Amino acid sequence: MIRVFYIHEGRVNWIKNPDDLEFPAEDRIIWVDLQHPDNEEKAAVEKKFNLEFQTPQEMAEIESSSRYIEYEERIEANTNFVEVDGGNAYVRQVSFILQDNTLFSLRNSDMRAFAEAVRKLKTIRKSPGLLGSQILMLLLEVRIDLDADFIEYVTRQTTILSRKLTKKKEYGEEILIQITELQENMILIRESITDKQRLVSSLIKSSLIKDTEKDRLRIVMKDINSLLQHTEFGFERLEYLQDTFMGLVNIEQNQVIKIFTVVTVAFMPPTLIASIYGMNFRYMPELFWGWGYPIALALMIMSSLLFLWYFRRRGWL
């Protein structure tokens, strides 16, 4: 799918899957968005605007030299956008090309950040001077806002788990799984924000970005640094929560082991007495006692009660 955004009579207009990419001279194209395009759509855009999109393998490269490339009149940048589905985060690759004041974006899935950016563009009534670089900044700003919302969601879930552990004394296996999932989500969102930090830093240094736009990018950078601080605090809180969980599990295990130890020690004397009088030697002196059996039982019970009384007195029970 191709969506083309252009300025017509000072207003932002857009068309989906145009029959061709020929527009009147007075209509200035500011954004060409390719969402999961086929080979023909991709080739048509490359031929019309004299550019070349990166391959999916190149988009996934993690080297800084592959994430941001600046030419004399063109900027190519790859970044990660985190999409949230059912409380879980998924990384989606996005490739941008900024050329001749026109932004070209290539992605393979629908993304909320793009939908929000389009919605904001539709609210702009008069924007004759709108540039592709400003749309790129808008996308970054929207994505940062969504990242902040997701961090707030993870924080709320962490608070809920903390209350379950400390107040309700719930520390089953599902709690540990939830903590691990939150840690994974926090790792993904931190990696995504760090990737945007590198992109924004490179754009601020670029000679192709106007000084007025760089001021806007510096504000975005401040927001990014703030989010990174929140993610760091979130990591520490989740680690503390995980340590609390393991501590409570160890306490419960110690209680179980303690009970088994007490029971074992308490039944050792009766077991010893039963073992002695269970011997089949012919000349045992107590073998023909009339009261031998009840006396043996009484010794067993008294020895167990004696040990239990001793444990209770020492505070072990």
C-alpha positions in Angstrom: 0.0 0.0 0.0 1.2 3.5 -0.9 -0.1 6.7 0.7 1.0 10.0 -0.8 0.7 13.2 1.2 0.9 16.5 -0.6 0.3 20.2 -0.2 -2.6 21.5 -2.3 -3.6 25.1 -2.0 -1.9 25.3 1.3 -3.6 22.3 2.8 -2.5 18.8 3.5 -4.1 16.2 1.2 -3.5 12.6 0.8 -4.3 9.8 -1.6 -4.1 6.0 -1.1 -2.7 3.8 -3.8 -2.7 6.4 -6.6 -2.9 5.1 -10.2 0.3 6.9 -10.9 2.7 9.1 -9.0 2.3 12.1 -11.3 1.0 15.2 -9.5 0.5 18.7 -10.8 3.5 21.0 -10.4 1.7 23.1 -7.8 1.1 20.1 -5.6 4.2 19.6 -3.5 4.6 16.0 -2.3 5.8 15.9 1.4 5.4 12.3 2.4 5.3 8.9 0.6 4.4 6.1 3.0 4.9 2.5 1.9 3.2 0.0 4.1 4.0 -3.6 3.2 4.4 -2.8 -0.5 4.8 -5.3 -3.2 7.8 -5.3 -5.5 6.0 -3.3 -8.2 4.9 -0.5 -5.8 8.4 -0.3 -4.3 10.0 -0.2 -7.8 7.6 2.5 -9.0 8.5 4.8 -6.1 12.2 4.2 -6.5 12.0 4.9 -10.2 9.8 8.0 -9.9 11.9 9.7 -7.1 15.3 8.3 -8.1 16.1 6.6 -4.9 16.7 3.0 -3.5 15.2 1.5 -0.4 17.3 -0.7 1.8 16.6 -4.5 1.9 15.0 -6.0 5.1 18.5 -7.4 6.0 20.0 -4.0 5.7 17.2 -2.4 7.8 17.9 -4.9 10.6 21.6 -4.1 10.8 22.6 -2.8 14.3 25.8 -1.0 13.3 25.6 2.8 13.7 26.9 3.2 10.1 24.0 1.2 8.9 21.3 2.8 11.1 22.1 6.4 9.8 23.6 7.4 6.5 23.9 11.0 5.3 24.7 11.9 1.8 25.1 15.3 0.2 21.3 15.8 -0.4 19.8 12.8 1.3 19.4 11.1 4.7 18.7 7.4 5.1 17.8 6.2 8.6 16.6 2.9 10.1 15.0 2.7 13.5 12.9 0.5 15.7 9.3 1.2 16.6 7.8 -0.8 19.5 4.2 -1.9 19.0 2.1 -3.1 21.9 -0.4 -5.9 21.6 -2.2 -7.4 24.6 0.3 -5.8 27.0 3.3 -7.3 25.2 5.8 -5.3 23.1 7.0 -6.2 19.6 9.8 -4.6 17.6 9.0 -3.3 14.1 11.6 -2.1 11.7 11.1 1.3 9.9 13.2 2.8 7.2 13.2 6.5 6.4 14.7 8.5 3.5 14.6 12.3 3.6 15.3 13.7 0.1 14.3 17.1 -1.5 12.2 18.0 1.5 10.1 14.8 1.0 10.0 12.0 3.5 9.8 8.4 2.3 8.9 5.7 4.9 9.0 1.9 4.4 7.4 -0.5 6.9 6.0 -4.0 6.8 3.1 -3.6 9.3 0.5 -1.2 10.5 1.7 1.0 13.3 -0.1 3.2 15.8 2.5 5.9 15.6 1.8 6.4 11.9 -1.9 6.4 12.4 -1.6 9.1 15.1 0.7 11.2 13.0 -1.8 11.0 10.1 -4.6 12.0 12.4 -2.6 15.1 13.5 -1.8 16.0 9.9 -5.5 16.0 9.1 -6.1 18.6 11.8 -3.7 21.0 10.2 -5.7 23.5 8.1 -3.1 25.7 6.6 0.5 24.4 6.2 2.0 25.7 3.0 5.5 25.4 4.4 5.3 21.9 5.8 8.4 19.8 5.0 9.2 16.1 5.1 11.7 16.7 7.9 8.9 18.1 10.0 6.8 15.0 9.4 9.7 12.8 10.5 9.9 14.8 13.7 6.2 14.4 14.2 6.5 10.7 13.9 9.3 10.6 16.4 7.4 12.8 18.8 4.3 10.6 18.5 6.4 7.5 19.0 8.1 8.9 22.1 4.6 9.8 23.6 3.5 6.2 22.9 6.7 4.8 24.5 6.0 7.0 27.6 2.5 5.5 27.8 3.9 2.0 27.6 6.4 2.7 30.3 3.6 4.0 32.5 1.7 0.8 31.8 4.7 -1.3 32.9 5.0 0.8 36.0 1.3 0.2 36.9 1.7 -3.6 36.4 4.8 -3.5 38.5 2.9 -1.8 41.3 0.1 -4.4 41.1 2.6 -7.3 41.3 4.3 -5.6 44.2 1.1 -5.4 46.1 0.3 -9.1 45.4 3.7 -10.0 46.8 3.8 -7.8 49.9 0.1 -7.6 50.8 -1.6 -10.7 49.6 1.4 -13.0 49.9 1.0 -14.4 46.4 4.2 -15.7 45.0 3.3 -18.5 42.7 5.0 -19.4 39.4 2.7 -17.1 37.4 4.0 -14.1 39.4 7.6 -14.8 38.4 6.5 -15.3 34.8 4.8 -11.9 34.9 7.9 -10.2 36.3 10.0 -11.8 33.6 7.6 -10.6 30.9 7.7 -7.0 32.3 11.5 -7.2 32.3 11.5 -8.3 28.6 9.1 -5.5 27.7 11.3 -2.9 29.5 14.4 -4.2 27.6 12.6 -3.8 24.3 11.3 -0.3 25.0 14.8 0.8 26.3 16.5 -0.6 23.2 14.0 1.3 21.0 14.4 4.5 22.9 18.2 4.3 22.7 17.9 3.7 19.0 15.9 6.9 18.6 18.4 8.7 20.8 21.1 7.9 18.2 18.8 9.0 15.4 17.8 12.3 16.9 21.5 13.0 17.9 22.5 12.4 14.3 19.7 14.6 12.9 20.8 17.5 15.3 24.3 17.3 13.8 23.1 17.1 10.2 23.6 20.0 7.9 20.4 19.1 6.0 18.2 20.0 9.0 17.3 23.6 9.6 18.3 25.3 12.9 14.7 26.0 13.8 14.0 22.3 13.4 17.1 21.4 15.5 15.5 23.3 18.4 12.5 21.0 18.1 14.8 18.0 18.0 16.6 19.1 21.2 13.2 19.1 23.0 12.7 15.5 21.7 16.1 14.6 23.0 15.2 15.9 26.4 12.1 13.7 26.4 14.2 10.7 25.3 16.6 11.2 28.2 13.7 11.5 30.6 12.3 8.2 29.3 15.7 6.5 29.6 15.8 7.5 33.3 12.3 6.1 33.8 13.4 2.8 32.2 16.4 2.6 34.4 14.2 3.1 37.5 11.8 0.5 36.1 14.6 -2.0 35.7 15.8 -1.5 39.3 12.3 -1.8 40.6 11.7 -5.1 38.7 15.0 -6.5 39.9 14.0 -5.5 43.5 10.6 -7.2 43.0 12.3 -10.3 41.6 14.6 -10.4 44.7 11.6 -10.0 47.0 9.9 -12.9 45.2 12.9 -15.2 45.6 13.3 -14.2 49.2 9.6 -15.0 50.0 10.0 -18.4 48.2 13.1 -19.2 50.2 11.3 -18.3 53.5 8.5 -20.6 52.5 10.9 -23.4 51.6 12.8 -22.9 54.9 9.5 -23.2 56.8 8.7 -26.5 55.0 12.2 -27.8 55.7 11.9 -26.7 59.3 8.7 -28.7 59.8 10.2 -31.8 58.2 13.3 -31.4 60.4 11.2 -31.1 63.6 9.1 -34.1 62.7 12.1 -36.1 61.9 13.9 -35.3 65.1 10.7 -35.7 67.2 10.2 -39.2 65.9 13.8 -40.4 66.2 13.5 -41.5 69.9 10.3 -43.5 69.3 11.9 -45.0 66.3 14.9 -46.0 68.4 12.7 -47.5 71.1 10.7 -49.4 68.6 13.8 -50.7 66.9 15.3 -51.9 70.2 12.2 -53.8 71.2 11.6 -55.0 67.7 14.7 -57.2 68.0 14.2 -61.0 68.1 16.9 -61.9 70.5 15.8 -64.9 72.7 17.3 -63.6 76.0 16.0 -60.0 76.0 15.1 -59.2 79.7 11.9 -57.3 78.8 10.6 -59.9 76.4 8.2 -61.5 78.9 7.1 -58.4 80.7 3.3 -58.2 81.1 3.5 -54.4 80.9 6.2 -54.3 78.3 4.1 -53.3 75.4 2.2 -50.3 77.1 5.5 -49.2 78.7 7.2 -49.1 75.3 4.3 -47.1 73.8 4.5 -44.7 76.7 8.2 -44.2 76.2 7.7 -43.4 72.6 5.0 -40.8 73.3 6.8 -39.2 76.1 10.1 -38.9 74.2 8.3 -37.3 71.2 6.4 -34.9 73.5 9.7 -34.1 75.3 11.4 -33.0 72.1 8.3 -31.0 70.9 8.3 -29.2 74.3 12.0 -28.4 73.9 11.5 -27.1 70.4 8.6 -25.0 71.5 10.5 -23.5 74.4 13.4 -22.6 72.1 11.0 -20.8 69.7 11.6 -23.2 66.8 7.9 -24.0 66.6 
